[in-house]
Amino acid sequence: MSMLTPPGMGGKYRITGTTYPRMRRPRRGRIAVAGIASAAALGLAGWGTFQLIDVFGGGSGKAVRSTTAGACESASPSPAVRAVGFPKPADITVNVYNATPRSGLAKATAEELRKRGFTIGKVGNAPIAYDKKVPGTGVLLGARGAAKGAFPVLGTHLKGASAKTDTRATADVDLIIGTAFRSLAAPQDATASMTALLYPKPEPEPADCAPKPR
């Protein structure tokens, strides 16, 4: 019996030779790795939307220090105050119009905005007044009230867009895509801009509150 043969085993189970037989690694490990990779990819795909929801829910706010005059000695960190007056993406209905010669741009942009939480209205070619007449990245068009509500929120996703108001009585806004448009802002960049919009940095402390030299 060979020294490689386990005790009690012989006959057809007898092992001969000077090397151990090579064994295949179980496939379960490969399957588990593939599953983890797929889950990670899905998580990254929805990262932008979850982050925007977190911002509006207050999850990205930072503590700010009270700077009330005369209260420097008792000032203490307090929760960040969210700027009021900005609607959530789901409360903004966006009509997406293409003013460029590139086909399919309005549909693709509208779908991406939908993934980011916006409500999509009409999608199609730009009106004659704007068709092939928007040299920049785009124009945001809506009622006067949108200038301090929907425009800033939508503008975090489209850098460089100009804003104009009209006499419409509805709350929907138009996004007219211009010839300089390449893509919407990356989700992480839009989230950073939204955080700065909702939670503006506090004003610097007055000189009286600055530490005095010893």
N, C-alpha and C positions, 0 to 999 in steps of 0.2 A: 504494500500500500504506500502511495506517495505521501510525503510529509504535508502536501497541500490538501489531502483528503480529510475532511472533518471526521472525528471519532464516530464510529457506528455506521458510517456510510461506505458502501462498497458496491461491487457488481457494476450495474450500468450507471450508478451515480459516482463511480470512482473518478477522481480528478488526477490527471497525469500531466507531466510537463513541468516547466520551471517558472511559469507565469500564471497569474490569476486571469480568469476570463474577464473581458471588458463588459461592463454593464451600462445600458442606456439610462440616462437621467430621466426621471418621470416628467411627463409633459405638463403636469399640473402647474409647475412653476412658470412655464411659458404662458399658459392661459391666464394666470393671475397677473403677470406683468402686462399683458395686452389689455386686460380689463382696467388696470390702473391707468394706463396711457389714454384709453378712450374716455374715462371719467375726467381726467385732467383736461382733455381737449374740450369737452362739453362745458366744463367749468369756466375755461377761458372765454368761450364763445358768449356766455351770459354775464361776463364780468362787468361790462359797461352798464347794463341795465340794473344789476344789483347794487352797484356803487351809487348810481343816481338815486335809487330808492333810499339807500342809506343816508345820502346827503339830505334829502328832504325830510327824512325821519329824525334828523338830529344826530346821527351816528358819527358825523365827521366834524362836529363842532369842537372848538378848543376853548379852554377856560380863558377868560379875560380878567384883567385887574381893574377894579373900580378906580376912577380918577376924579371923583367928586372933589371940588376945591374945599379945602379945610378939613378933609377927612383922610389925610395921608397916613396918619398914625394908625387908624383903624381899618384901612383898606385891606380887603382879603379877596382871594380868587373867587369868582362866581361863574356860573354857567354862561356860555356864549349866548348872546341874544340874536336870534335869527331875524334877518331883515324881512319886514312884512311887505305884502303886496305882490309877491311873485307866485304865479300859479304853478302847479305841478305839470310835467309834460302831458300826463293823461288828460288834463283839463284844457289843453290847447289843441284846437283843430287846425291842422296845417294843410293848405292847398298847395300842391307842388306843381310848378309849371316850368317847362324847359324853353329857354330863350336862345338856345344854341343850335347849331346844325347837327349835333350829335344825337342820334336816335336812342331811345330807351333810357335816357338820363333821368327823366322825371320819375319813371317807375322804379328804377333802382334806388334813387335817393329817398323816395317815399317809403320803400320797404325798409331801408336802414333806419329811418326815423321812427317807423312803427316798432322796430325791434328795441329802440331806445325809449319807448314808452309814450310817444306822441300819438294823438288821434289823427288819422289821415282823412282828409276830405276829398276834394277833386284832384285828379292827376291828369296832366296832358301838356299840350303845347301852350306857350305863353300868349297872352292877348297881342293883337297887332301893335298896340302902343309900345310893347316891350320886346316883341320877337326880334332877335338878333340885334338888339339895341342896348344890351346890358354888358358893358365891357369888363366889369369887375366880377367878383365871385358870385354875387347875387344881390337881390333886393328883397327886403322884408316889407310887405305892404299890408296895412290893416287900419282899423279905426284908431282915433286919437288915444284911446285908453290903452291900446297895445304897446305904446311907446314906453310905458313904465311897468309893463306886466309881461306879456307874451314875447315881445321883441328881445329883451335881455336874455330870457331863458333859451329861446331858440337860437339866439346869436352865439351862445357858448358852443354850439355845434357847427357853426359856419363863420369862421373868422373872416373879417374884411367885408362882410355884407353891409350895404347901406340900408337905412330904414326910411320909409316914407309913409305918410298917413293919407287916408282918403275919407270919404263921407259915408261909408257903409255903416249900417245899423247893427250888423252881426258881430260876434266876437271872434270869428275865424280869421286867420291871417294867411297871406300868400307868401310862399317862398318861390321867387322867380330866379332860376339858375342862370348865371351869366357865363360868358365865354371863358373867363379866367378860372372857373370852378374846376377842381380836380377831384376832390373828395371831401366828405365831412371831416371834422376834427376827430382825431382818435378818441375812443371812449375815455381813456384815462386823462387826456387833456381836457375834454369837455367836463369831466367830473371835477377836475381841479378848478376850472373856471367857474363852475356852478358853486363850488364851496366858497370861493372868494366872493361870489355875488351874494350868497345867502348869509354868510358869516364874515362880514367885512372886518378888517383889522381894527382894533381899538385905537383911538387917538393917543399920541405920546403923552406920558405923564407930565403935568406942569413942573416947572423948574423947582418949585418949593418941595416937591416930592422926591427929588433926586437925592441920592445918598450924599451926606455932607462929609468932607474930609476930616479926619481925626487930628 
